[in-house]
Amino acid sequence: MFDAIESRLGTDFQQQGQAGVSRIWELPFSGRINVYTDDQFDPDQLGILSKLFKDNGASPSFFSTDYVLGGWNNIRSACR
């Protein structure tokens, strides 16, 4: 998949002190996925979704808009 999009959406980066340039998809995938949703899932739905992600090598964390808005409000109040 990455080979197909490389020429259109490629992102290269170079860390300080690094001699060469790396492509973002050369980095290993940690498996961590954050899912932000407007929907409220019940425990059964969360269990099914978590199992689907885990069966495919991912470790999901689900967040609702309440979480996102709370984080944004914390940022805004810290800037005042």
Summary of the structure (lengths in Angstrom):
residues: 80
radius of gyration: 18.0
end to end distance: 44.4
largest distance: 49.4
contacts: 138
relative contact order: 0.13
helix: 48%
strand: 20%
